[in-house]
Amino acid sequence: MSKSVASASAEEYTRVRESPFPRVHGRPAWKYYLKLKKHAVGVSLGSDVGYDWATGATGTMYGLMGDVLGAVEYEDITNIHQTD
């Protein structure tokens, strides 16, 4: 692993750790699932990835949002087809 990759990995780790998920006590209800999903999308948007499906036609970077939402919901929101 090169130093630049290790450095980028450490920066990403720090960025994600600085945004902890909200706590859910007891058995989570649907509204808590939606809250956690929204938070996960927010965190994933900041990810710098090289996937073709992570960049829109206008150059907008969507990070790993497609991995959080799933292909169908991601395509509905972004109009980008997520390929495997």
Secondary structure, DSSP 8 states (H G I E B T S, - for coil): --HHHHHHHHHHHHHHHTS------SS--HHHHHHHHHHHHHHHHT-----GGGB-TT--B-TTHHHHH-HHHHHHHH------
